[in-house]
Amino acid sequence: MGGDCWTHTGPYEPDLAAAFRRAQEEQLSEDDHGFPGRTVEELWRDPDWHEYVFTGGTATVLDQPEMIDATDSDDGPFMRPLTDEEIRAWAPDGRPAHADWDAALDSGRLDFPSRSQGRCTVLYADGEPALIGYWGVTSD
């Protein structure tokens, strides 16, 4: 089997790691995937959650335990923001709108990461940060 690609948007916060955690908590409140009453941190300490994610996953921001630095090369199940250079490769002004992000993913100008990985970038509306765009590939 190969991993499934997914996309998601969440609220913008200047602290991308805090925005990621907020997006995870919002996603978890919508669907606990059969693990009721737990926080994201508690889920990632549970071997049953690991089995669930690594044999199918949620196809959401819940599939990564934490955010790493944009320049980190770890290939584990992490969410990684794009570097400025990576953003400018498909959004030359460095301030992509939601439609730019969608078009770049649809056209292949912006790649999906390898299995078990996620990426994110700030999306702009009227020149101001508005959302965070998340995308990734499940582990299975």
Beta strands, then each sheet from edge to edge (+ up, - down):
strand 1: 5-11
strand 2: 79-81
strand 3: 118-125
strand 4: 128-137
sheet 1: 1+ 4- 3+ 2+
end
